[in-house]
């Protein structure tokens, strides 16, 4: 097992990021989906945990067949997806990823991500209070403005070095921004990757961590760059956007979507309890592609057009 801790600061408060995170995950999943491939939402419903209290449970299938690297496609079936289950007790979340039943040839592969969000610049030590990992894992600070991302995901309008928010007045971010920016928050993510197959364990675990690192950077950059789209939304607003976008995404990838129930905690629902051993956070950014090593990146044009909340509502009205 390879364990790493990532710390990603944002020029937001944890309360603001609660909405921004949900909006970004939904929009990004729709943006990266196409016929037959993408992120299928199976469940999205409130739940109550005896330890962590009220939260939201989601189950997704990440369809990846054509997006695996060549060496992985050689040993995987044509129809391949990974099941992701996440328990969101914001500001604490748990994500457990594992192969679906259709991936029985990889029974010993798992990803666990535990996340905590705090209003600081990433200076909390041993935030997960786990004695077993002290001194046994690498801590990496990821800079949303100055760390490289794969060139095919670079968009100038989403570059925090150039982006300025019209609604909040925040940005662009300059060198050393974490030391003087207010407000500031940090996503602490403890990521455990296990692949117990002799001869491939180290290679696969390191590769998956590289993918996760890129996904985290891209997702947090977008959450800030899209702040003017979600700023001012209530939790009710963002849950409605989440539901409408999920339905459109399931339709886009050509799957018969099950009924998706999206509502706030407090309503009657089946109780789910997260596994006590599972570390946490939505890999929500679902691997859009298995990302390649960073290269010298050219400045690209803005992101392709995607469905926004008004567009989704107009579409629903037309139907």
VOBA-1610 file (N, C-alpha, C; in pm, whole numbers, padded with zeros to 5 digits, always signed):
BEGIN
Unk+00085-00120+00000Unk+00000+00000+00000Unk+00087+00124+00000Unk+00052+00222-00083Unk+00124+00349-00089Unk+00033+00460-00037Unk+00077+00527+00071Unk-00003+00632+00135Unk+00066+00767+00117Unk-00011+00865+00071Unk+00039+01002+00060Unk-00067+01098+00111Unk-00021+01210+00166Unk-00113+01315+00209Unk-00092+01437+00121Unk-00202+01488+00064Unk-00197+01606-00020Unk-00267+01722+00053Unk-00208+01840+00043Unk-00268+01959+00101Unk-00283+02063-00009Unk-00409+02105-00032Unk-00438+02197-00142Unk-00511+02320-00085Unk-00446+02435-00091Unk-00508+02557-00039Unk-00592+02625-00147Unk-00693+02699-00101Unk-00784+02771-00190Unk-00814+02908-00131Unk-00832+03012-00216Unk-00868+03146-00167Unk-01018+03156-00140Unk-01067+03065-00057Unk-01209+03055-00022Unk-01220+03021+00126Unk-01343+03026+00178Unk-01369+02972+00311Unk-01420+02829+00296Unk-01414+02751+00403Unk-01465+02613+00395Unk-01614+02613+00368Unk-01686+02712+00419Unk-01830+02718+00395Unk-01860+02748+00249Unk-01782+02835+00187Unk-01799+02863+00045Unk-01768+02739-00038Unk-01661+02670-00002Unk-01618+02555-00081Unk-01717+02440-00072Unk-01798+02437+00030Unk-01899+02332+00041Unk-01991+02333-00082Unk-02033+02451-00124Unk-02115+02465-00245Unk-02029+02451-00370Unk-01913+02516-00370Unk-01827+02513-00487Unk-01782+02373-00525Unk-01756+02291-00426Unk-01713+02154-00451Unk-01822+02074-00523Unk-01945+02082-00475Unk-02055+02007-00536Unk-02083+02055-00678Unk-02079+02186-00697Unk-02102+02242-00831Unk-01993+02195-00928Unk-01868+02202-00883Unk-01755+02167-00969Unk-01756+02019-01007Unk-01784+01933-00911Unk-01789+01789-00939Unk-01894+01759-01045Unk-02012+01817-01031Unk-02119+01792-01127Unk-02086+01844-01265Unk-02038+01968-01273Unk-02006+02027-01403Unk-01891+01953-01470Unk-01788+01921-01393Unk-01672+01854-01450Unk-01708+01714-01501Unk-01790+01641-01424Unk-01831+01507-01466Unk-01907+01513-01597Unk-01996+01612-01611Unk-02071+01627-01736Unk-01977+01665-01851Unk-01884+01752-01822Unk-01790+01803-01922Unk-01703+01691-01979Unk-01670+01592-01895Unk-01577+01486-01935Unk-01649+01360-01983Unk-01780+01363-01996Unk-01856+01245-02036Unk-01896+01253-02182Unk-01907+01137-02243Unk-01951+01126-02380Unk-02018+00991-02397Unk-02068+00962-02514Unk-02142+00839-02536Unk-02060+00717-02496Unk-02115+00641-02402Unk-02051+00517-02361Unk-01943+00532-02256Unk-01896+00654-02230Unk-01789+00673-02134Unk-01818+00796-02050Unk-01776+00789-01924Unk-01796+00902-01836Unk-01836+00858-01698Unk-01909+00945-01628Unk-01945+00921-01489Unk-02095+00900-01477Unk-02134+00778-01447Unk-02275+00744-01428Unk-02307+00750-01280Unk-02408+00829-01242Unk-02449+00839-01103Unk-02556+00734-01075Unk-02528+00646-00982Unk-02621+00539-00947Unk-02707+00579-00828Unk-02645+00640-00726Unk-02718+00684-00608Unk-02665+00819-00562Unk-02754+00900-00509Unk-02716+01027-00448Unk-02826+01060-00349Unk-02802+01030-00222Unk-02910+01038-00124Unk-02858+01072+00015Unk-02942+01132+00099Unk-02901+01163+00236Unk-02879+01034+00316Unk-02800+01043+00418Unk-02780+00929+00508Unk-02737+00980+00644Unk-02745+00895+00742Unk-02708+00931+00878Unk-02605+00830+00928Unk-02494+00879+00983Unk-02390+00791+01036Unk-02386+00805+01188Unk-02374+00694+01260Unk-02375+00702+01407Unk-02258+00779+01464Unk-02148+00789+01390Unk-02030+00860+01439Unk-02024+01003+01386Unk-02041+01016+01255Unk-02021+01146+01190Unk-02149+01228+01175Unk-02265+01168+01198Unk-02389+01242+01189Unk-02447+01244+01048Unk-02526+01348+01015Unk-02591+01355+00884Unk-02493+01384+00772Unk-02522+01329+00656Unk-02435+01351+00541Unk-02504+01310+00412Unk-02427+01292+00307Unk-02479+01255+00176Unk-02399+01137+00123Unk-02469+01036+00075Unk-02405+00917+00017Unk-02421+00918-00134Unk-02311+00895-00207Unk-02319+00884-00352Unk-02247+00759-00399Unk-02301+00701-00504Unk-02237+00587-00569Unk-02231+00618-00719Unk-02113+00604-00776Unk-02093+00634-00917Unk-02018+00521-00985Unk-02039+00512-01116Unk-01960+00421-01198Unk-01881+00505-01297Unk-01751+00491-01293Unk-01663+00565-01382Unk-01626+00474-01497Unk-01683+00498-01614Unk-01659+00415-01732Unk-01532+00464-01802Unk-01432+00376-01814Unk-01299+00420-01852Unk-01234+00347-01969Unk-01299+00251-02027Unk-01232+00158-02119Unk-01131+00223-02212Unk-01172+00320-02292Unk-01082+00375-02393Unk-00982+00473-02335Unk-00995+00505-02206Unk-00910+00609-02147Unk-00797+00551-02063Unk-00786+00420-02062Unk-00674+00358-01992Unk-00548+00365-02077Unk-00431+00366-02012Unk-00307+00362-02090Unk-00296+00227-02161Unk-00211+00221-02262Unk-00200+00100-02343Unk-00170-00025-02264Unk-00077-00014-02167Unk-00040-00133-02091Unk-00154-00184-02005Unk-00245-00093-01964Unk-00359-00136-01883Unk-00469-00195-01971Unk-00490-00138-02092Unk-00592-00191-02181Unk-00562-00334-02222Unk-00433-00368-02223Unk-00394-00502-02265Unk-00443-00610-02169Unk-00472-00573-02043Unk-00512-00674-01945Unk-00652-00649-01891Unk-00728-00558-01953Unk-00863-00531-01906Unk-00964-00561-02015Unk-01087-00595-01976Unk-01190-00624-02076Unk-01236-00495-02143Unk-01307-00510-02253Unk-01353-00393-02328Unk-01451-00310-02244Unk-01538-00378-02171Unk-01633-00307-02084Unk-01571-00301-01945Unk-01534-00184-01902Unk-01462-00168-01777Unk-01513-00044-01705Unk-01543-00059-01578Unk-01575+00058-01499Unk-01533+00036-01355Unk-01513+00145-01286Unk-01477+00142-01145Unk-01592+00202-01066Unk-01626+00137-00956Unk-01732+00187-00870Unk-01671+00276-00762Unk-01730+00395-00745Unk-01686+00486-00640Unk-01801+00510-00543Unk-01775+00490-00415Unk-01873+00520-00312Unk-01816+00628-00222Unk-01896+00729-00195Unk-01847+00842-00115Unk-01949+00880-00008Unk-01897+00912+00111Unk-01979+00958+00222Unk-01932+01098+00257Unk-02019+01195+00241Unk-01982+01335+00261Unk-02043+01388+00390Unk-01957+01402+00492Unk-01999+01460+00620Unk-01933+01597+00635Unk-01937+01676+00532Unk-01862+01801+00526Unk-01858+01872+00661Unk-01739+01913+00706Unk-01610+01923+00636Unk-01521+01798+00646Unk-01581+01681+00654Unk-01505+01556+00652Unk-01572+01462+00553Unk-01494+01400+00466Unk-01553+01311+00366Unk-01471+01184+00352Unk-01536+01080+00304Unk-01472+00951+00282Unk-01507+00902+00143Unk-01408+00858+00068Unk-01432+00799-00062Unk-01364+00663-00067Unk-01438+00563-00112Unk-01382+00429-00130Unk-01403+00389-00274Unk-01294+00370-00345Unk-01300+00327-00484Unk-01253+00183-00494Unk-01321+00105-00574Unk-01276-00031-00596Unk-01330-00082-00727Unk-01278-00189-00775Unk-01326-00244-00901Unk-01467-00299-00883Unk-01548-00282-00986Unk-01683-00335-00984Unk-01680-00485-01001Unk-01797-00547-00992Unk-01804-00691-01007Unk-01757-00736-01145Unk-01763-00645-01243Unk-01717-00678-01377Unk-01565-00675-01387Unk-01498-00641-01277Unk-01353-00634-01278Unk-01294-00735-01180Unk-01351-00853-01177Unk-01308-00953-01080Unk-01164-00996-01101Unk-01108-00964-01218Unk-00969-00998-01244Unk-00873-00907-01168Unk-00928-00800-01105Unk-00846-00712-01022Unk-00906-00704-00881Unk-00913-00815-00811Unk-00981-00818-00682Unk-00906-00747-00571Unk-00778-00717-00590Unk-00698-00660-00482Unk-00657-00516-00509Unk-00740-00444-00584Unk-00715-00304-00613Unk-00815-00218-00536Unk-00767-00118-00464Unk-00858-00029-00392Unk-00792+00107-00370Unk-00877+00207-00362Unk-00833+00344-00332Unk-00921+00394-00218Unk-00859+00450-00115Unk-00932+00512-00006Unk-00880+00654+00012Unk-00971+00748+00019Unk-00931+00889+00035Unk-01009+00948+00151Unk-00934+00997+00248Unk-00995+01063+00363Unk-00963+01211+00353Unk-01066+01297+00367Unk-01045+01440+00348Unk-01102+01520+00465Unk-01029+01622+00504Unk-01078+01720+00601Unk-01050+01859+00546Unk-01143+01949+00570Unk-01131+02087+00524Unk-01122+02180+00644Unk-01024+02271+00641Unk-01009+02367+00751Unk-00977+02505+00696Unk-01013+02608+00772Unk-00982+02746+00735Unk-00841+02782+00783Unk-00740+02734+00710Unk-00602+02768+00739Unk-00519+02746+00612Unk-00389+02771+00620Unk-00303+02760+00502Unk-00229+02627+00493Unk-00286+02524+00555Unk-00227+02390+00544Unk-00123+02360+00649Unk-00130+02428+00765Unk-00028+02409+00867Unk-00073+02321+00983Unk-00185+02251+00970Unk-00230+02158+01075Unk-00154+02026+01060Unk-00093+01981+01167Unk-00017+01856+01163Unk-00100+01740+01217Unk-00083+01624+01159Unk-00155+01502+01198Unk-00304+01527+01214Unk-00361+01592+01114Unk-00503+01629+01120Unk-00594+01506+01123Unk-00542+01392+01075Unk-00624+01271+01072Unk-00610+01187+01199Unk-00524+01231+01290Unk-00508+01166+01421Unk-00489+01015+01408Unk-00401+00978+01320Unk-00376+00836+01297Unk-00232+00802+01336Unk-00216+00731+01447Unk-00083+00695+01494Unk-00010+00604+01396Unk-00085+00519+01327Unk-00021+00420+01241Unk+00046+00482+01118Unk+00010+00607+01082Unk+00070+00666+00962Unk+00174+00772+00994Unk+00190+00805+01122Unk+00287+00908+01157Unk+00427+00869+01108Unk+00489+00958+01033Unk+00623+00933+00983Unk+00631+00829+00875Unk+00516+00783+00828Unk+00516+00673+00732Unk+00456+00712+00598Unk+00433+00840+00575Unk+00376+00882+00448Unk+00430+01019+00409Unk+00427+01044+00280Unk+00476+01170+00225Unk+00367+01275+00229Unk+00404+01399+00264Unk+00311+01511+00263Unk+00350+01604+00148Unk+00256+01631+00058Unk+00283+01717-00058Unk+00185+01833-00062Unk+00238+01955-00072Unk+00155+02073-00092Unk+00135+02093-00242Unk+00010+02103-00285Unk-00021+02126-00425Unk-00066+02271-00442Unk-00001+02342-00533Unk-00030+02484-00556Unk-00118+02495-00680Unk-00244+02539-00662Unk-00338+02545-00775Unk-00295+02645-00881Unk-00210+02741-00845Unk-00169+02844-00941Unk-00039+02809-01014Unk+00057+02746-00946Unk+00190+02733-01004Unk+00238+02590-01026Unk+00162+02490-00985Unk+00198+02352-01017Unk+00147+02316-01156Unk+00226+02240-01230Unk+00189+02202-01366Unk+00076+02100-01368Unk-00008+02110-01471Unk-00110+02009-01498Unk-00087+01960-01641Unk-00142+01842-01677Unk-00126+01792-01814Unk-00175+01895-01915Unk-00100+01913-02022Unk-00130+02021-02117Unk-00269+02011-02176Unk-00322+01890-02196Unk-00454+01881-02260Unk-00566+01929-02168Unk-00536+01951-02040Unk-00637+02002-01947Unk-00616+02149-01914Unk-00515+02209-01975Unk-00489+02350-01945Unk-00583+02440-02025Unk-00647+02535-01955Unk-00732+02636-02019Unk-00699+02770-01956Unk-00668+02866-02037Unk-00623+02995-01986Unk-00727+03061-01895Unk-00856+03042-01926Unk-00960+03104-01843Unk-00972+03039-01706Unk-00908+02922-01689Unk-00912+02853-01560Unk-00777+02860-01490Unk-00688+02945-01539Unk-00555+02959-01479Unk-00562+03062-01366Unk-00542+03019-01241Unk-00553+03111-01127Unk-00454+03226-01131Unk-00348+03215-01213Unk-00251+03324-01225Unk-00308+03441-01304Unk-00414+03415-01380Unk-00474+03518-01466Unk-00620+03546-01432Unk-00686+03450-01367Unk-00829+03465-01339Unk-00855+03566-01228Unk-00956+03650-01250Unk-01000+03745-01148Unk-01152+03734-01135Unk-01200+03711-01014Unk-01343+03693-00991Unk-01415+03827-00987Unk-01517+03843-01071Unk-01595+03966-01074Unk-01681+03980-00949Unk-01729+03866-00895Unk-01819+03870-00780Unk-01746+03884-00647Unk-01630+03821-00634Unk-01561+03822-00504Unk-01439+03913-00503Unk-01391+03953-00622Unk-01272+04038-00628Unk-01143+03963-00599Unk-01148+03829-00595Unk-01028+03752-00564Unk-00955+03709-00691Unk-00824+03702-00681Unk-00741+03668-00796Unk-00702+03793-00872Unk-00605+03779-00963Unk-00525+03660-00988Unk-00430+03630-00873Unk-00382+03505-00866Unk-00294+03462-00758Unk-00148+03481-00798Unk-00073+03545-00710Unk+00068+03573-00735Unk+00157+03476-00657Unk+00286+03475-00690Unk+00382+03391-00617Unk+00371+03419-00466Unk+00369+03313-00387Unk+00359+03328-00243Unk+00220+03361-00193Unk+00118+03340-00277Unk-00018+03381-00242Unk-00070+03315-00115Unk-00025+03196-00083Unk-00076+03126+00035Unk-00040+03199+00165Unk+00068+03275+00163Unk+00114+03342+00285Unk+00038+03472+00314Unk-00025+03531+00211Unk-00088+03662+00236Unk-00234+03672+00191Unk-00290+03565+00134Unk-00427+03571+00084Unk-00528+03544+00196Unk-00633+03624+00199Unk-00745+03605+00291Unk-00874+03622+00212Unk-00975+03535+00230Unk-00971+03416+00314Unk-00888+03306+00251Unk-00857+03204+00330Unk-00784+03089+00278Unk-00829+02963+00352Unk-00839+02855+00279Unk-00875+02726+00338Unk-00783+02620+00280Unk-00787+02501+00340Unk-00702+02392+00291Unk-00780+02261+00288Unk-00765+02187+00178Unk-00818+02051+00169Unk-00704+01956+00204Unk-00721+01883+00314Unk-00623+01782+00355Unk-00675+01648+00307Unk-00597+01578+00225Unk-00643+01452+00167Unk-00540+01342+00194Unk-00582+01241+00266Unk-00498+01125+00294Unk-00539+01015+00197Unk-00450+00981+00104Unk-00483+00890-00006Unk-00405+00759+00010Unk-00479+00649+00016Unk-00419+00516+00026Unk-00453+00437-00100Unk-00351+00389-00169Unk-00369+00310-00290Unk-00309+00171-00268Unk-00388+00068-00293Unk-00341-00069-00274Unk-00366-00151-00400Unk-00261-00215-00448Unk-00273-00304-00563Unk-00181-00423-00538Unk-00236-00529-00482Unk-00155-00642-00437Unk-00141-00748-00546Unk-00071-00712-00651Unk-00041-00806-00758Unk+00110-00804-00779Unk+00174-00917-00757Unk+00319-00926-00763Unk+00370-00882-00900Unk+00472-00798-00899Unk+00532-00752-01023Unk+00474-00622-01075Unk+00354-00587-01031Unk+00288-00465-01079Unk+00255-00367-00966Unk+00269-00410-00842Unk+00222-00330-00729Unk+00281-00189-00728Unk+00412-00178-00729Unk+00476-00046-00720Unk+00440+00042-00838Unk+00446-00015-00957Unk+00417+00063-01078Unk+00275+00117-01078Unk+00179+00031-01046Unk+00038+00072-01047Unk+00009+00172-00937Unk+00058+00148-00816Unk+00030+00239-00705Unk+00089+00378-00731Unk+00209+00385-00784Unk+00268+00514-00817Unk+00192+00584-00930Unk+00151+00506-01029Unk+00075+00562-01141Unk-00058+00621-01093Unk-00129+00547-01008Unk-00259+00593-00958Unk-00242+00720-00876Unk-00138+00728-00795Unk-00114+00851-00717Unk-00087+00970-00810Unk-00018+00945-00920Unk+00007+01053-01016Unk-00124+01102-01075Unk-00214+01007-01108Unk-00346+01042-01162Unk-00424+01124-01061Unk-00425+01077-00936Unk-00501+01146-00831Unk-00446+01286-00809Unk-00316+01300-00808Unk-00254+01431-00790Unk-00301+01529-00898Unk-00304+01484-01024Unk-00348+01569-01134Unk-00497+01603-01122Unk-00578+01504-01084Unk-00721+01527-01069Unk-00748+01631-00960Unk-00676+01622-00849Unk-00695+01717-00739Unk-00660+01859-00784Unk-00551+01873-00854Unk-00512+02006-00903Unk-00616+02063-00999Unk-00658+01983-01094Unk-00756+02029-01194Unk-00887+02068-01126Unk-00936+01980-01037Unk-01063+02006-00970Unk-01062+02132-00885Unk-00955+02155-00811Unk-00947+02273-00726Unk-00928+02401-00808Unk-00852+02392-00917Unk-00838+02508-01006Unk-00973+02547-01063Unk-01051+02448-01106Unk-01182+02477-01164Unk-01278+02534-01061Unk-01274+02481-00940Unk-01364+02533-00835Unk-01343+02682-00814Unk-01218+02726-00820Unk-01189+02869-00805Unk-01225+02946-00932Unk-01188+02891-01047Unk-01213+02961-01174Unk-01361+02974-01205Unk-01443+02883-01151Unk-01588+02886-01174Unk-01663+02953-01060Unk-01591+03022-00970Unk-01654+03078-00850Unk-01769+03173-00884Unk-01758+03248-00993Unk-01865+03341-01027Unk-01991+03270-01075Unk-01979+03142-01112Unk-02095+03063-01152Unk-02172+03010-01031Unk-02099+02973-00924Unk-02167+02912-00809Unk-02178+03003-00687Unk-02103+03114-00689Unk-02109+03206-00575Unk-02252+03259-00558Unk-02304+03250-00438Unk-02441+03295-00411Unk-02543+03184-00415Unk-02506+03065-00463Unk-02598+02953-00463Unk-02615+02899-00321Unk-02737+02859-00287Unk-02763+02793-00160Unk-02740+02642-00178Unk-02742+02568-00068Unk-02730+02423-00078Unk-02846+02365-00157Unk-02964+02425-00142Unk-03080+02379-00219Unk-03057+02402-00369Unk-03001+02517-00403Unk-02971+02548-00543Unk-02873+02448-00602Unk-02765+02422-00529Unk-02660+02337-00583Unk-02705+02190-00590Unk-02791+02147-00498Unk-02843+02011-00506Unk-02936+01995-00627Unk-03012+02101-00658Unk-03098+02097-00776Unk-03012+02092-00903Unk-02908+02174-00906Unk-02815+02173-01020Unk-02749+02035-01034Unk-02711+01978-00922Unk-02647+01846-00919Unk-02739+01741-00979Unk-02866+01741-00941Unk-02961+01644-00991Unk-02982+01659-01142Unk-03004+01784-01187Unk-03029+01807-01328Unk-02908+01770-01414Unk-02789+01802-01364Unk-02667+01771-01438Unk-02642+01621-01443Unk-02667+01551-01333Unk-02647+01406-01329Unk-02739+01336-01428Unk-02863+01379-01435Unk-02956+01319-01529Unk-02910+01342-01673Unk-02863+01464-01702Unk-02815+01495-01837Unk-02689+01416-01869Unk-02603+01396-01770Unk-02479+01321-01792Unk-02506+01174-01816Unk-02596+01114-01737Unk-02631+00974-01758Unk-02688+00953-01898Unk-02768+01049-01943Unk-02825+01040-02078Unk-02715+01054-02183Unk-02620+01142-02156Unk-02513+01169-02251Unk-02426+01046-02278Unk-02398+00967-02173Unk-02311+00851-02193Unk-02389+00729-02240Unk-02519+00748-02266Unk-02597+00643-02330Unk-02641+00533-02238Unk-02662+00566-02111Unk-02704+00465-02014Unk-02845+00493-01969Unk-02917+00389-01933Unk-03050+00406-01876Unk-03031+00440-01731Unk-03059+00564-01697Unk-03030+00610-01562Unk-03135+00564-01464Unk-03093+00512-01347Unk-03189+00479-01243Unk-03242+00608-01183Unk-03352+00598-01111Unk-03406+00718-01048Unk-03305+00772-00951Unk-03274+00901-00961Unk-03177+00963-00873Unk-03251+01051-00774Unk-03233+01023-00648Unk-03298+01102-00545Unk-03195+01194-00483Unk-03213+01324-00500Unk-03121+01421-00443Unk-03199+01513-00353Unk-03169+01510-00225Unk-03241+01594-00130Unk-03151+01623-00011Unk-03194+01713+00073Unk-03112+01752+00186Unk-03126+01654+00301Unk-03024+01644+00383Unk-03027+01559+00501Unk-03138+01605+00592Unk-03204+01509+00655Unk-03314+01544+00743Unk-03442+01484+00693Unk-03449+01447+00566Unk-03565+01382+00512Unk-03553+01232+00533Unk-03664+01165+00529Unk-03664+01021+00550Unk-03583+00951+00443Unk-03492+00863+00487Unk-03407+00792+00392Unk-03345+00672+00457Unk-03293+00582+00376Unk-03225+00466+00427Unk-03091+00507+00485Unk-03053+00448+00597Unk-02928+00482+00661Unk-02814+00404+00602Unk-02702+00473+00577Unk-02580+00410+00530Unk-02471+00441+00630Unk-02387+00349+00659Unk-02276+00373+00749Unk-02147+00349+00675Unk-02060+00450+00675Unk-01935+00437+00604Unk-01844+00338+00674Unk-01763+00264+00600Unk-01672+00170+00662Unk-01574+00243+00752Unk-01554+00192+00874Unk-01470+00261+00970Unk-01328+00277+00922Unk-01282+00184+00839Unk-01144+00188+00795Unk-01121+00278+00675Unk-01231+00321+00612Unk-01214+00395+00486Unk-01167+00535+00512Unk-01055+00573+00450Unk-01016+00711+00450Unk-01110+00786+00356Unk-01107+00910+00315Unk-01217+00991+00263Unk-01229+01079+00143Unk-01273+01144+00080Unk-01312+01255-00004Unk-01347+01221-00145Unk-01441+01294-00197Unk-01484+01261-00330Unk-01370+01270-00430Unk-01343+01163-00490Unk-01255+01163-00605Unk-01344+01213-00713Unk-01440+01282-00656Unk-01542+01331-00737Unk-01493+01371-00869Unk-01376+01425-00871Unk-01327+01465-00999Unk-01308+01345-01081Unk-01364+01241-01063Unk-01354+01118-01136Unk-01249+01132-01242Unk-01159+01032-01250Unk-01055+01045-01349Unk-01117+01066-01485Unk-01108+01186-01542Unk-01163+01210-01673Unk-01090+01130-01778Unk-00961+01113-01756Unk-00876+01031-01839Unk-00760+00992-01749Unk-00696+00880-01781Unk-00573+00856-01708Unk-00472+00954-01766Unk-00429+01043-01680Unk-00356+01159-01726Unk-00210+01128-01753Unk-00156+01190-01855Unk-00018+01168-01893Unk+00074+01258-01813Unk+00206+01229-01808Unk+00300+01315-01735Unk+00296+01456-01790Unk+00312+01556-01702Unk+00309+01696-01747Unk+00415+01724-01853Unk+00380+01811-01947Unk+00473+01853-02049Unk+00476+02005-02051Unk+00562+02061-02132Unk+00559+02206-02149Unk+00427+02241-02215Unk+00345+02318-02148Unk+00210+02334-02196Unk+00189+02462-02276Unk+00129+02453-02391Unk+00092+02573-02468Unk-00032+02635-02407Unk-00054+02760-02425Unk-00174+02825-02374Unk-00289+02790-02466Unk-00390+02726-02410Unk-00502+02683-02491Unk-00622+02774-02472Unk-00721+02751-02553Unk-00843+02831-02547Unk-00928+02786-02432Unk-01038+02854-02411Unk-01124+02825-02297Unk-01191+02690-02311Unk-01254+02647-02198Unk-01316+02515-02192Unk-01431+02504-02292Unk-01457+02379-02340Unk-01569+02360-02431Unk-01700+02393-02362Unk-01798+02428-02441Unk-01928+02466-02387Unk-01991+02348-02314Unk-02042+02372-02196Unk-02110+02268-02118Unk-02244+02319-02071Unk-02324+02229-02021Unk-02456+02269-01974Unk-02444+02346-01844Unk-02503+02465-01839Unk-02509+02543-01717Unk-02646+02524-01656Unk-02664+02574-01535Unk-02792+02558-01467Unk-02908+02615-01548Unk-02898+02739-01603Unk-03010+02790-01685Unk-03036+02703-01806Unk-02931+02653-01871Unk-02949+02571-01990Unk-03021+02440-01957Unk-02986+02384-01844Unk-03051+02260-01802Unk-03200+02283-01775Unk-03231+02395-01714Unk-03371+02424-01684Unk-03451+02448-01811Unk-03389+02519-01911Unk-03459+02542-02038Unk-03483+02410-02107Unk-03385+02321-02100Unk-03398+02190-02162Unk-03511+02110-02098Unk-03517+02116-01963Unk-03624+02044-01894Unk-03761+02099-01930Unk-03770+02232-01945Unk-03897+02293-01981Unk-03942+02257-02120Unk-03845+02243-02211Unk-03878+02208-02349Unk-03931+02068-02361Unk-03882+01979-02268Unk-03927+01840-02271Unk-04067+01827-02211
//
